Amino acid sequence: MLVKRLDVVLGALSFAALLPAVACTGQLGTVLEEPDEDDGQFGGAGGASAPKPPTDRPPGRDGEPGGPSACGKGPSAGPMPIRRLTRKEYDHTVRDLLGVTQSPSLGFTDDEIVAGFAANALAPVDRLQVEDYRAAASTLAEAATSDVRRLTSCSDADLPCLQGFLRKFAPRAWRRPLTETESRRYEKLMSDSAAAWGPVTGLRLAIQALLQSPNFLYHVPQTRKEASGDVARLDDATLAARLSYLIWQTLPDEELTKAAAEGVLSTPEGLTKQVERMLTSPRAHDGLRTFHLQWLGLESLRQSTKDPELFPDWSPELAQAMVEDVEAAVSAVFAADGGKLSTLMTMPDAFGDAPALKRVYGVTGTKGAFSPPPGERAGLLTRPAVLARYAHAAEGSWTERGKFVRERMLCQTIPAPPPTVVIDEPGNDPSRLKDPLCSSCHRLMDPLGQGFDRYDAVGALSRDAGASGKGALWDAPTEALEGEFDGPVDLAKKLGDSPHVMSCMVRQWFRFAVKRLEQQNDACALEKLEAQFAASGGVTTSLIAALAASDAFAFVGPESQEIQP
Amino acid sequence: MNRSAHSRRALLRAIGTSSLAAPFLSRLSFGAEPPRRLLVFFTPNEPIDRAHWAPPGQGASFKLTGLNPMLAPLEPFRDKLNLIGDLSMERIASLDKKDGGHRGIGWMLTGRPNVPTGPQQPDFWAGGISLDQFVAERFKTPAVTLGALSGGSSGNGRISYAGRMQPVHPQEDPKVAFDRTFQNVVPGKPGAGAGDAEARRLQQKSVLDTVAADLGDLSARLAAPEREKLDRHLSMIRDLEKQLQAAPSGAACQAVAPKSVPDHKTNAAYPRTSRLQMDVAVQALACQVTRVASVQLGNTGAGHLTPLWPDDGININKDEHNIAHAYSQTGSGPDVKNRELLESFYYRQFAYLLRQMEAVPEGNGTLLDHTLVFWVKNISHNHKWDPVFFMTAGGGAFMSTGRFLSFPGRPHNDLLSGICQKLGLSDVSSFGEPSVATEPLSI
């Protein structure tokens, strides 16, 4: 029974929301319908392909093989829809291009989330965004050319020197070489403008246009057709950019660009060498931090509101300090052992100098990294940022905390409450765990969230003596996780050691890397990644390396291939 | 209070009483009847339930002689309101493949089921063009789309769409909203001589031409769905180019920029941000920068908003979504009081909007008389889709007002087409999903 449910719950990752108003138990074990045609199109804008969820192979229970392999002959791959840079990618990219340190994307509208991660892959660009891009490009180009010598080492009047700068700058901005037509277009813009308004204005306008061009704003797959099969390989420049945005959240550096130009990335050894180099670069922290902030849902923490009487310390600055604590913790684990899952889940040290953060942790008078009182904290689950994020204004939220663990760490989907849930009469039992309509789902979340009761709405250890901290994970996806636990410190240890959580992390990283949900033709890639991640003992950098070297990352399906002229 | 009196005064100074406003006023008074305009207003959750909303009176249609105590802040505008009750979204709900209690935000202005984009509750975009964008297209006017803390970029947080899966994102920063809305209107930007302005225009044009050429090249290389995305991008670059060609209409209207704008991303500033956005929308309509505007406060459930706003008469340390649910679940005691306090807060915001509009003289009446203000709702009580309660205000110059109208079971699509009719789009006989719509409501 449990095995079967696991199968469905994992299968339901892709389309649980489409099951016809299922309750969370019973039916989940039996209903497994193919989504009808109109529903399946999570990946394609405006009705492209209809990806099928991977329903072929029931993943096994802990340690058991899961059935026949999903891998056939030759690479299989899914779509890579064009997508706009996320806000973070935008900021990092212009930082590396122009040396700006502030965040130009601060005023941009939020990123569109796909499969839990910022992606900007589905909805087309909107008027507001086009205007934002124009305003940012104009401000950035203006600032960059206000001191042309610093940017270019050319003098103001030296047009040929400035043109030389543009020739090197443009392919970096676009993460690929320009075609002849494109080069001519930009040289003309620059020389015409220089003739009318001077060389510096010429460069300024060229930069403005480059930064508003779709070749800058979008990730666009350029492909080359393989001899057989319907998949196509990304060309080396596209692959280099994809690697770079996965691992560094920014554009490729000189060495990676050179490797791409020389065709080195097409060889497994060359690719591995670059990936290894990238993972040891300090920039890899950006990729890891970004993944973890988005996976843990922390990018919006600054906007959380807490009851000012109960939590007078709460402020956007404290929220920021909490987020930085998570980032520093991720970095520390990454530096120590490559980001081992079990360490991420249990490493209790805290980071930061903000007195308000220390008060939350209940320590005083230290600087930099510090150790919270023994036994109170264990890794990501007990970081104040996470606890505060999944909380109401005045108290922790059982449902939110439970849902967070189910969805983000166990990769289960809790259906939204069906519209038939109506509690019309006053006096109905308020408990979501008693009314069967509510309890079928809430019993998966609330008893789990109750286990976090020792931590209040900002993640401090609650002084409420009544808070028991006993929680329970019912209908766990694996026997090892089933049943009661004693607070999140106990739970974190169980999760950190769980092969099921490891396979969930593979899915999360996969989604982060390809910016879409996994689908049928990703099954082979996921199977291999799970094996590689498990073999490494759950080391995140091993997973990233395996992901970066996988067919799923280097190939795209027919829907994302260029039209051959 | 002080704040509102101040900005109201500022607005009057700008477009009612000062000499700067004279050209604007004279243009209007010399023209024919002022044009019909549309303002969409959105607030989270539902207007509680029928008992809190329905006015005293008998029958399916009657003149408003009083309002429900809940609606007290709107009493000064009673004769200008239409309370439109008991419509249904059930049929759209039955066509929508996605589950969950808060999908109506995608249906309410489009009249179509949503398109799911993933397994999570907010993973959807609406399935068609929204009323505001549709009317703007027909009026050939750029819709001014504004919001205050509208939540993330997902179906839960968007009300306006240019088409299926094409969200229109609201501008949330009142300062940027003002600058962009009036960029062709505000005369004399600092340091900008006429020659400079012409050079800037030419420079922008060459930049946009280059970008347009890049978009054309890339679009030609991609398969159909991707090409559509880029073609849409291209059409917006073309719009920006057209905007450059248009002569600045600096003399038409002197709008007043918001002063001391708070951090619009904070919960604490939400009431103030909301009013600043309403000021921008009202001025945009008054100056006829546009004939269609929308102001979106919060999102469908507003779980991210906590009404700790003592200056605005409300101070509850629960989020708005929880307040709504607590009321549904217990139906008594403080949960009722909280829910009523919260809804009153929004009625006061709406009253502020109407006051600002009434302060702008226009033709024989005011801006309010020439604008149909549509307070759109995305859900009924307790996650139901029937009955849904809507409200209009204003438009007295071209429709009768001061009435209660009940249409039990009628799809809300018919209200959307009815609004089009009142705005003069007499050929619009159906709005949204054709199998759901019947015929325009006579409102």
Interface residues (C-beta under 8 A of the other chain):
Chain A: A12 L13 S14 F15 A16 A17 L18 L19 A21 D36 D38 D39 Q41 F42 G44 A45 G46 G47 A48 P81 I82 G107 T109 D110 D111 E112 I113 V114 A115 G116 L122 A123 P124 V125 D126 R127 L128 Q129 V130 E131 R134 T181 E182 R185 Y186 L189 D192 S193 A196 W197 T201 L205 Q208 A209 Q212 S213 P214 N215 Y218 V220 S300 R302 Q303 S304 T305 D307 P308 E309 L310 P316 H392 A393 A394 E407 T413 P415 A416 P417 P418 P419 V421 V422 I423 D424 E425 P426 G427 N428 P430 L517 E559 S560 Q561 E562 I563
Chain B: A93 K97 K98 D99 G100 G101 H102 V115 P116 T117 G118 P119 Q120 Q121 P122 D123 W125 T145 L149 G152 S153 S154 A162 R164 M165 Q166 P167 V168 H169 P170 Q171 E172 D173 V176 R180 A199 L202 Q203 S206 V207 L208 T210 V211 A213 D214 L215 D217 L218 A220 R221 L222 A223 A224 P225 E226 E228 K229 L230 R232 H233 M236 I237 D239 L240 K265 T266 N267 H304 L305 T306 L308 N317 K318 D319 N322 S328 Q329 T330 G331 S332 N382 H383 K384 W385
